[in-house]
């Protein structure tokens, strides 16, 4: 059976690495937010995270200069905000004000967290050697936060071209080596 040929430009849609995050950065007291869909765990303790953001994004230069950010993890309830933040630039507007988001101080970086998100990882850049060529930063988490909730928060996953998947059923297995 023949399979439909997929354009290499769309191959990324097959490898979505994790939930959509709202990245906050700050320079000269002005906070910014961008939607990011390409981050992945590299190591676990401490958390080392690889993230890719276009050098055309306003946040790219802020992150390169300040070397600090917060990965804010929104639930599915913030889908309209996630899309709105992703379709605007902080070079022209204050996204916190525009989208009615609350700035919460962080403790190990000079970047605010987003109060409406259910989890946050405060991060410092530890490697920028691939930023110029591949737009990739390597971050180290220095503090992580999660909202206590009786309900499991459902995250968004971007599949490309305005299509999102919401995580669903949780499956527990015995992950111990035998």
WOJO-V570368 format. One record per pair of residues at least 12 apart in sequence whose C-alpha atoms are under 8 Angstrom apart, sorted by the first residue. I is the first residue (numbers start at 1). GAP is how many residues later the second one is. D is the distance in whole Angstrom. If there is no record, write none. Layout:
i=I gap=GAP d=D
i=I gap=GAP d=D
//
This chain:
i=10 gap=150 d=8
i=12 gap=148 d=8
i=13 gap=146 d=5
i=13 gap=147 d=6
i=14 gap=145 d=8
i=16 gap=21 d=8
i=16 gap=22 d=7
i=16 gap=141 d=7
i=16 gap=142 d=7
i=16 gap=143 d=7
i=17 gap=20 d=8
i=17 gap=21 d=6
i=17 gap=22 d=6
i=17 gap=23 d=6
i=18 gap=19 d=7
i=18 gap=20 d=7
i=18 gap=21 d=7
i=18 gap=22 d=7
i=18 gap=139 d=6
i=19 gap=18 d=7
i=19 gap=54 d=8
i=19 gap=136 d=6
i=19 gap=137 d=5
i=19 gap=138 d=5
i=19 gap=139 d=7
i=20 gap=15 d=7
i=20 gap=16 d=6
i=20 gap=17 d=5
i=20 gap=18 d=8
i=20 gap=53 d=7
i=20 gap=54 d=7
i=20 gap=135 d=7
i=20 gap=136 d=6
i=20 gap=137 d=6
i=20 gap=138 d=7
i=21 gap=14 d=6
i=21 gap=15 d=5
i=21 gap=16 d=6
i=21 gap=50 d=6
i=21 gap=51 d=6
i=21 gap=52 d=5
i=21 gap=53 d=6
i=22 gap=12 d=6
i=22 gap=13 d=5
i=22 gap=14 d=6
i=22 gap=49 d=6
i=22 gap=50 d=5
i=22 gap=51 d=6
i=22 gap=52 d=7
i=22 gap=60 d=7
i=23 gap=12 d=6
i=23 gap=13 d=7
i=23 gap=46 d=7
i=23 gap=47 d=6
i=23 gap=48 d=5
i=23 gap=49 d=6
i=24 gap=45 d=6
i=24 gap=46 d=5
i=24 gap=47 d=7
i=24 gap=48 d=7
i=24 gap=87 d=7
i=24 gap=88 d=7
i=24 gap=89 d=7
i=24 gap=90 d=8
i=25 gap=34 d=7
i=25 gap=37 d=7
i=25 gap=38 d=7
i=25 gap=43 d=7
i=25 gap=44 d=5
i=25 gap=45 d=7
i=25 gap=86 d=6
i=25 gap=87 d=8
i=26 gap=36 d=7
i=26 gap=40 d=8
i=26 gap=43 d=8
i=26 gap=84 d=7
i=26 gap=85 d=5
i=26 gap=86 d=8
i=27 gap=35 d=6
i=27 gap=39 d=7
i=31 gap=63 d=8
i=31 gap=65 d=8
i=31 gap=80 d=7
i=31 gap=81 d=7
i=32 gap=27 d=7
i=32 gap=58 d=6
i=32 gap=62 d=7
i=32 gap=63 d=6
i=32 gap=64 d=7
i=33 gap=26 d=8
i=33 gap=52 d=7
i=33 gap=57 d=7
i=33 gap=62 d=6
i=33 gap=63 d=7
i=34 gap=25 d=7
i=34 gap=51 d=6
i=34 gap=52 d=6
i=34 gap=55 d=8
i=34 gap=56 d=8
i=35 gap=47 d=6
i=35 gap=48 d=8
i=35 gap=50 d=6
i=35 gap=51 d=5
i=36 gap=16 d=8
i=36 gap=17 d=7
i=36 gap=50 d=8
i=37 gap=120 d=8
i=37 gap=121 d=6
i=38 gap=13 d=6
i=38 gap=14 d=6
i=38 gap=15 d=7
i=39 gap=12 d=4
i=39 gap=13 d=6
i=46 gap=94 d=7
i=46 gap=95 d=7
i=46 gap=96 d=8
i=47 gap=93 d=6
i=47 gap=94 d=5
i=48 gap=90 d=7
i=48 gap=91 d=6
i=48 gap=92 d=5
i=48 gap=93 d=6
i=49 gap=89 d=6
i=49 gap=90 d=5
i=49 gap=91 d=6
i=49 gap=92 d=8
i=50 gap=86 d=7
i=50 gap=87 d=6
i=50 gap=88 d=5
i=50 gap=89 d=6
i=51 gap=85 d=6
i=51 gap=86 d=5
i=51 gap=87 d=6
i=51 gap=88 d=8
i=52 gap=82 d=8
i=52 gap=83 d=5
i=52 gap=84 d=4
i=52 gap=85 d=6
i=53 gap=82 d=6
i=53 gap=83 d=7
i=54 gap=81 d=6
i=55 gap=80 d=6
i=57 gap=32 d=8
i=58 gap=31 d=7
i=58 gap=32 d=6
i=58 gap=33 d=6
i=59 gap=31 d=8
i=64 gap=64 d=8
i=67 gap=57 d=6
i=67 gap=58 d=5
i=67 gap=59 d=8
i=68 gap=41 d=6
i=68 gap=42 d=7
i=68 gap=43 d=7
i=68 gap=54 d=8
i=68 gap=55 d=6
i=68 gap=56 d=5
i=68 gap=57 d=6
i=69 gap=40 d=7
i=69 gap=42 d=6
i=69 gap=53 d=6
i=69 gap=54 d=5
i=69 gap=55 d=6
i=70 gap=41 d=7
i=70 gap=42 d=7
i=70 gap=43 d=6
i=70 gap=50 d=7
i=70 gap=51 d=6
i=70 gap=52 d=4
i=70 gap=53 d=6
i=71 gap=49 d=6
i=71 gap=50 d=5
i=71 gap=51 d=6
i=71 gap=52 d=7
i=72 gap=41 d=7
i=72 gap=42 d=6
i=72 gap=45 d=6
i=72 gap=46 d=8
i=72 gap=47 d=6
i=72 gap=48 d=4
i=72 gap=49 d=7
i=73 gap=44 d=5
i=73 gap=45 d=6
i=73 gap=46 d=5
i=73 gap=47 d=6
i=73 gap=82 d=8
i=74 gap=42 d=7
i=74 gap=43 d=4
i=74 gap=44 d=6
i=74 gap=45 d=7
i=74 gap=81 d=7
i=74 gap=82 d=8
i=75 gap=42 d=7
i=75 gap=43 d=7
i=75 gap=78 d=6
i=75 gap=79 d=5
i=75 gap=80 d=5
i=75 gap=81 d=7
i=76 gap=77 d=8
i=76 gap=78 d=6
i=76 gap=79 d=5
i=76 gap=80 d=6
i=76 gap=90 d=7
i=79 gap=77 d=8
i=81 gap=18 d=7
i=84 gap=15 d=8
i=85 gap=14 d=8
i=101 gap=13 d=6
i=101 gap=14 d=7
i=101 gap=15 d=7
i=102 gap=12 d=6
i=102 gap=13 d=5
i=102 gap=14 d=7
i=103 gap=12 d=6
i=106 gap=16 d=7
i=107 gap=36 d=8
i=108 gap=14 d=7
i=108 gap=34 d=7
i=108 gap=35 d=7
i=109 gap=13 d=7
i=109 gap=14 d=7
i=109 gap=15 d=7
i=118 gap=28 d=6
i=118 gap=29 d=5
i=118 gap=35 d=7
i=119 gap=25 d=7
i=119 gap=26 d=5
i=119 gap=27 d=4
i=119 gap=28 d=6
i=120 gap=24 d=6
i=120 gap=25 d=5
i=120 gap=26 d=7
i=121 gap=20 d=6
i=121 gap=21 d=7
i=121 gap=22 d=6
i=121 gap=23 d=4
i=121 gap=24 d=6
i=122 gap=19 d=6
i=122 gap=20 d=6
i=122 gap=21 d=5
i=122 gap=22 d=6
i=123 gap=16 d=6
i=123 gap=17 d=5
i=123 gap=18 d=4
i=123 gap=19 d=6
i=123 gap=20 d=7
i=124 gap=15 d=5
i=124 gap=16 d=5
i=124 gap=17 d=7
i=124 gap=18 d=7
i=125 gap=12 d=7
i=125 gap=13 d=6
i=125 gap=14 d=4
i=125 gap=15 d=6
i=126 gap=12 d=6
i=126 gap=13 d=6
i=126 gap=14 d=6
i=127 gap=12 d=7
i=154 gap=12 d=7
i=154 gap=13 d=6
i=154 gap=14 d=7
i=155 gap=12 d=6
//
